[in-house]
Amino acid sequence: MQGLALGLLGFMAVLFVVSFIFQDRLPWLAYVRAASEGGMVGALADWFAVTALFRHPLGLPIPHTNLIANKKDEIGEGLGSFIEENFLADDVVHNKLSEISGARMAGEWLRMPGHAERVSEMISGIALGALTVLDDQDVQELTESLVRRHVVDPDWGPLLGRATESFVTGGHHEALVELAAGRIEQWLVQHPQAFDKMLSSQLPQWVPSIVDRFVDQRIHAEAVRFVRRVAGEPDHPARAAITKFLEDLSRDLQHQESLQEQLEAFKHEVFNSPRIRTLAASTWQAARAALVEMLEDPQSELRQRMTVALQDFGRNLEADSTLQFKIDVWVMNVVEYLVSTYRHDLAQVVSDTVQRWDTQEAAEKIELQVGKDLQYIRINGTVIGSLAGLAIFAIAQLVIAPLAGV
């Protein structure tokens, strides 16, 4: 574009020379001379104006030239303020966000083939990066600190007592009693020899074997009958005894200091055990290795389930207008809060970036962005100057000269 503008200036200069030489022989060339002369003036004037923005014309330190380099910092501050006041204003952000349904568009995008897989791959990459950066010792110390603060340090007695009391009051223990009785009955039926051997070992050696078998069979049958009745009769005395035991236990856990102290001592003994800490460390290492393996494999069950979950979420977003509205409102509130809180910081990024630029670099960057359009100013100046020169000379010849008697 600079070459085009310069070529047009050269063309006007050639026209001026030719018309100036031959205007005495061909009077009409005076009009061409006036047009070319005005075109050269307009081209030179606009060349000076455009060049003065980015550098000193012809390298001469003329005042009020090389404006971009001299005013770089002020331009950066003004640009940052302009963005802050006009693009990051509360009403502008709110109106823009209210015009779009980001949730619906996200749902449509996730539902399209391949997009859920891309999101799954991105999430897996982030998770892999986090797992790679995390140090085992740091994770163990953090986990131990959190567990100790929220699990070990609080007293367990009152908490377990209240939980047991609520559990018994709601009758939830009845199902466990039935389950336990059923499992015991099943074991007794399937393993009579083990039960018989357990009883026979307690009888004296002088008791005959036939008596042993009779006692074993009799007690085994009674045991099966007993647990069967416990499981099938809600009012069985054994169930009432269990309920009473749990009620007493819940009360003692809440109010009996000796039981609470025993529980606390047992808790600290367990959690301070080196075996427990070693088990926790090995558990984390095994879990991390398994996670890394599944995240690295695109065909792993974890990655496949993640992709399916994202596709389902996309379908729900696209179809459920209520869910769309809730997510859009949540996103709008978050964005508006972030913009209102960090508006100045965001605009300051622009100002700081421009200020860090080298002065010549800044001028070149801006010239590359708008320079093409600025060259049109030089071209238009050449054309307008030619027309103006022609018009002025024509008026002078047709109006002023006759009046002056020339």
C-alpha positions in Angstrom: 0.0 0.0 0.0 2.9 2.3 0.6 4.2 1.5 -2.9 0.8 2.2 -4.4 0.6 5.6 -2.6 4.2 6.4 -3.6 3.5 5.4 -7.2 0.5 7.6 -7.4 2.7 10.5 -6.1 5.3 9.7 -8.8 2.6 9.6 -11.4 1.4 13.1 -10.4 5.0 14.4 -10.5 5.5 13.1 -14.0 2.2 14.7 -15.1 3.3 17.9 -13.6 6.6 17.9 -15.4 5.2 17.0 -18.8 2.2 19.5 -18.5 4.5 22.3 -17.3 6.9 21.8 -20.2 4.2 21.7 -22.9 1.5 24.0 -21.5 2.6 26.9 -23.7 2.1 24.8 -26.8 -1.1 23.1 -25.5 -2.9 25.5 -23.3 -5.3 22.8 -22.0 -2.3 21.2 -20.3 -2.5 24.0 -17.8 -5.5 22.2 -16.2 -3.5 19.0 -16.1 -0.6 20.9 -14.4 -2.9 22.4 -11.8 -4.5 19.0 -11.1 -1.1 17.2 -10.8 0.3 20.0 -8.7 -2.6 19.8 -6.3 -2.3 16.0 -6.2 1.4 16.3 -5.2 0.6 18.8 -2.5 -2.2 16.5 -1.1 0.0 13.4 -1.3 3.0 15.1 0.4 0.8 16.6 3.1 -0.9 13.3 3.9 2.4 11.4 3.7 3.8 13.8 6.4 0.7 13.4 8.5 0.7 9.5 8.3 4.4 9.2 8.8 4.5 11.6 11.7 2.3 9.1 13.7 5.0 6.4 13.7 8.3 8.0 13.1 10.2 11.3 12.3 9.6 12.2 8.6 12.9 11.8 6.7 14.5 11.2 10.1 14.2 14.9 11.0 13.2 15.5 14.7 10.3 17.8 13.8 8.2 18.7 16.8 4.9 16.7 17.3 6.1 13.9 15.1 6.8 10.2 16.1 3.7 10.4 18.2 3.1 6.7 18.9 6.6 6.2 20.3 6.5 9.4 22.4 3.0 8.8 23.7 3.2 5.0 24.1 2.5 4.9 27.8 -0.3 7.4 27.6 -1.9 5.4 24.7 -1.7 2.2 26.8 -3.3 3.8 29.8 -6.0 5.4 27.7 -6.7 2.1 25.9 -6.9 0.3 29.3 -9.3 2.9 30.6 -11.4 2.7 27.4 -11.7 -1.0 27.7 -12.6 -0.8 31.4 -15.2 1.9 31.0 -16.8 0.7 27.7 -16.3 -3.1 27.5 -16.2 -4.2 31.1 -19.0 -2.0 32.4 -21.6 -3.8 34.6 -24.5 -3.1 32.2 -22.5 -4.1 29.1 -21.5 -7.4 30.7 -25.0 -8.1 32.0 -26.7 -7.3 28.7 -24.3 -9.5 26.7 -24.6 -12.4 29.1 -28.4 -12.1 29.1 -28.5 -12.4 25.3 -26.9 -15.8 25.1 -27.7 -19.2 26.6 -24.3 -20.6 27.3 -25.7 -23.7 28.9 -27.8 -24.6 25.8 -24.9 -24.0 23.4 -22.7 -26.1 25.7 -25.2 -28.9 25.7 -25.5 -28.8 21.9 -21.7 -28.8 21.6 -21.2 -31.7 24.0 -23.8 -33.7 22.1 -22.0 -33.4 18.8 -19.8 -36.4 17.9 -16.2 -36.2 19.2 -16.7 -33.2 21.5 -17.3 -35.2 24.6 -14.2 -37.2 23.9 -12.2 -34.1 23.6 -13.5 -32.7 26.9 -12.8 -36.1 28.5 -9.2 -36.1 27.1 -8.7 -32.6 28.4 -10.0 -33.5 31.9 -7.8 -36.6 31.9 -4.8 -34.5 30.9 -5.4 -32.0 33.7 -5.8 -34.9 36.2 -2.6 -36.6 35.0 -0.7 -33.3 35.3 -2.0 -32.9 38.9 -1.1 -36.5 39.8 2.3 -36.1 38.3 3.1 -32.9 40.2 1.7 -34.1 43.5 4.4 -35.4 45.9 3.5 -38.6 47.8 4.9 -37.2 51.0 3.0 -33.9 50.6 -0.3 -35.8 49.9 0.2 -38.1 52.9 1.0 -35.1 55.2 -2.0 -33.2 53.9 -4.3 -36.2 54.2 -3.1 -37.0 57.7 -3.5 -33.3 58.8 -7.1 -33.3 57.5 -8.0 -36.6 59.0 -6.5 -35.7 62.3 -8.3 -32.3 62.4 -11.7 -33.5 61.3 -11.7 -37.2 62.4 -9.2 -37.9 65.1 -9.2 -34.7 67.2 -13.0 -34.5 67.8 -14.4 -36.7 70.6 -16.0 -39.8 69.2 -18.1 -40.8 72.2 -20.9 -38.2 72.1 -21.0 -38.3 68.3 -21.3 -42.1 68.2 -23.8 -42.1 71.1 -26.1 -39.7 69.3 -25.7 -41.6 66.0 -26.5 -44.9 67.8 -29.5 -43.3 69.6 -30.9 -42.0 66.3 -30.3 -45.3 64.6 -32.1 -47.3 67.3 -35.0 -44.7 67.7 -35.7 -45.0 64.0 -35.7 -48.8 64.1 -33.0 -49.1 61.6 -31.2 -51.7 63.7 -34.0 -54.2 63.1 -32.9 -54.8 59.6 -29.4 -55.4 60.7 -30.6 -57.9 63.3 -32.6 -59.8 60.7 -29.6 -59.8 58.3 -27.2 -61.0 61.0 -29.6 -63.7 62.1 -30.2 -64.8 58.6 -26.4 -65.0 57.9 -25.8 -67.0 61.1 -28.6 -69.4 60.2 -27.1 -69.9 56.7 -23.7 -70.6 58.2 -25.0 -73.1 60.7 -26.9 -75.0 58.0 -23.9 -75.0 55.6 -21.2 -75.8 58.3 -22.7 -78.2 60.9 -19.3 -80.0 61.3 -17.6 -76.8 62.3 -20.3 -76.0 64.8 -20.2 -79.6 66.2 -16.5 -79.6 66.5 -16.6 -76.3 68.4 -19.0 -77.9 70.9 -17.4 -81.2 71.2 -14.1 -79.6 72.1 -15.7 -78.2 75.2 -17.0 -81.6 76.5 -14.9 -83.8 78.9 -12.8 -86.5 77.3 -14.5 -89.3 79.1 -17.9 -88.5 77.5 -18.7 -91.3 74.9 -18.6 -90.3 71.2 -22.3 -91.2 70.8 -23.2 -88.7 73.5 -21.0 -86.2 71.7 -22.9 -86.6 68.5 -26.2 -86.4 70.3 -25.3 -83.3 72.1 -23.9 -81.7 68.9 -26.9 -82.5 66.8 -29.3 -81.4 69.5 -27.6 -78.1 70.2 -27.1 -77.5 66.5 -30.8 -77.9 65.8 -31.7 -75.6 68.7 -29.2 -73.0 67.5 -30.7 -73.0 64.0 -34.2 -72.8 65.4 -33.2 -69.9 67.7 -31.6 -67.7 65.0 -34.5 -68.5 62.7 -37.0 -67.3 65.3 -34.9 -64.2 66.0 -35.0 -63.4 62.3 -38.7 -64.1 61.8 -40.3 -62.8 65.1 -40.1 -59.0 65.6 -41.1 -59.4 69.2 -38.5 -62.0 70.1 -36.9 -61.5 73.5 -33.4 -61.6 72.0 -34.3 -58.7 69.7 -35.6 -56.7 72.6 -32.4 -57.5 74.5 -30.3 -56.2 71.6 -32.4 -53.0 71.4 -31.9 -52.5 75.1 -28.2 -53.1 74.8 -27.9 -50.5 72.0 -30.0 -48.0 74.0 -27.7 -48.4 77.0 -24.6 -48.2 74.8 -25.8 -44.9 73.2 -26.5 -43.4 76.6 -23.2 -44.5 78.0 -21.3 -43.2 75.0 -22.8 -39.8 75.5 -22.5 -39.5 79.3 -20.1 -42.1 80.8 -16.7 -40.6 80.9 -14.8 -43.8 81.5 -16.3 -45.4 78.3 -15.5 -42.2 76.4 -11.9 -42.3 77.7 -11.5 -45.9 76.6 -12.9 -45.1 73.2 -10.5 -42.1 72.8 -7.5 -44.2 73.9 -8.4 -46.9 71.4 -8.9 -44.3 68.6 -5.5 -42.7 69.1 -3.8 -46.1 69.4 -5.2 -47.1 66.1 -4.5 -43.9 64.2 -1.0 -43.5 65.7 -0.1 -47.0 64.7 2.8 -47.1 62.2 1.0 -49.9 60.4 -2.0 -47.6 59.7 0.2 -44.9 58.3 2.0 -47.4 56.1 -1.3 -48.7 55.0 -2.5 -45.2 54.1 0.6 -44.4 52.2 0.5 -47.7 50.2 -3.2 -47.2 49.5 -2.6 -43.7 48.1 0.3 -45.0 45.9 -1.8 -47.9 44.6 -4.8 -45.6 44.0 -2.6 -43.1 42.1 -1.0 -45.8 39.9 -4.5 -47.1 39.1 -5.8 -43.6 38.3 -2.8 -42.8 36.1 -3.2 -46.1 34.2 -6.9 -45.5 33.6 -6.5 -41.8 32.6 -3.7 -42.6 30.1 -5.8 -45.3 28.3 -8.5 -43.8 26.1 -10.3 -47.1 26.1 -10.3 -47.5 29.9 -13.6 -47.9 31.7 -13.0 -44.6 33.5 -12.4 -42.6 30.3 -15.4 -44.3 28.6 -17.7 -43.6 31.6 -16.5 -40.0 31.7 -17.3 -39.6 28.0 -20.8 -41.1 28.4 -21.4 -38.9 31.4 -20.5 -35.8 29.4 -22.7 -36.8 26.6 -25.6 -37.4 28.9 -25.0 -34.1 30.6 -25.0 -32.4 27.2 -28.4 -34.0 26.3 -29.8 -32.9 29.6 -28.5 -29.3 29.1 -30.0 -29.2 25.6 -33.4 -30.5 26.7 -34.0 -29.1 30.2 -34.8 -25.4 30.1 -34.9 -25.2 33.9 -31.4 -26.6 34.1 -30.2 -24.2 31.4 -31.7 -21.2 33.3 -30.1 -22.2 36.6 -26.6 -22.7 35.0 -26.9 -19.5 33.0 -27.8 -17.5 36.1 -25.0 -19.1 38.0 -22.5 -18.3 35.2 -23.8 -14.8 34.9 -23.4 -14.2 38.7 -19.9 -15.6 38.7 -18.8 -13.6 35.6 -20.3 -10.4 36.9 -18.7 -10.8 40.3 -15.3 -11.5 38.7 -15.6 -8.6 36.3 -16.7 -6.2 39.0 -14.0 -7.3 41.3 -11.1 -7.5 38.8 -12.2 -5.0 36.2 -9.4 -2.6 36.8 -6.8 -5.5 37.0 -8.0 -6.8 33.6 -7.7 -3.4 32.0 -4.4 -2.9 33.7 -3.1 -5.9 31.8 -3.5 -3.9 28.6 -1.8 -0.9 30.0 1.1 -2.8 31.4 1.6 -4.8 28.2 1.8 -1.6 26.1 4.1 0.0 28.6 6.5 -3.0 28.4 6.8 -2.7 24.7 9.8 -1.0 23.2 8.9 2.4 21.7 9.9 1.4 18.2 8.3 -2.0 18.6 5.0 -0.4 19.7 5.0 1.9 16.7 5.6 -1.0 14.3 2.9 -3.2 15.9 0.3 -0.4 15.7 1.4 0.5 12.1 1.0 -3.1 11.0 -2.5 -3.2 12.4 -3.8 0.1 10.9 -1.1 1.0 8.4 -3.0 -0.3 5.3 -5.9 2.0 6.0 -3.6 4.9 6.7 -2.1 4.5 3.2 -5.6 5.0 1.8 -5.4 8.4 3.4 -2.4 9.2 1.3 -4.1 7.9 -1.8 -7.3 9.8 -1.1 -5.2 12.9 -0.3 -3.6 12.6 -3.8 -6.9 12.3 -5.5 -8.7 15.0 -3.5 -5.7 17.3 -3.9 -5.8 16.8 -7.7 -9.5 17.6 -7.8 -9.0 20.6 -5.6 -6.2 21.9 -7.6 -8.1 21.5 -10.8 -11.2 23.1 -9.3 -9.2 26.1 -8.0 -7.4 26.6 -11.3 -10.6 26.3 -13.3 -12.4 28.8 -11.1 -9.5 31.2 -11.4 -9.4 30.9 -15.2 -13.2 31.0 -15.8 -14.3 33.5 -13.1 -11.4 35.4 -11.5 -9.4 36.0 -14.7 -12.2 37.6 -16.8 -13.1 39.9 -13.8 -9.5 41.0 -13.4 -9.2 41.6 -17.2 -6.4 39.1 -17.6 
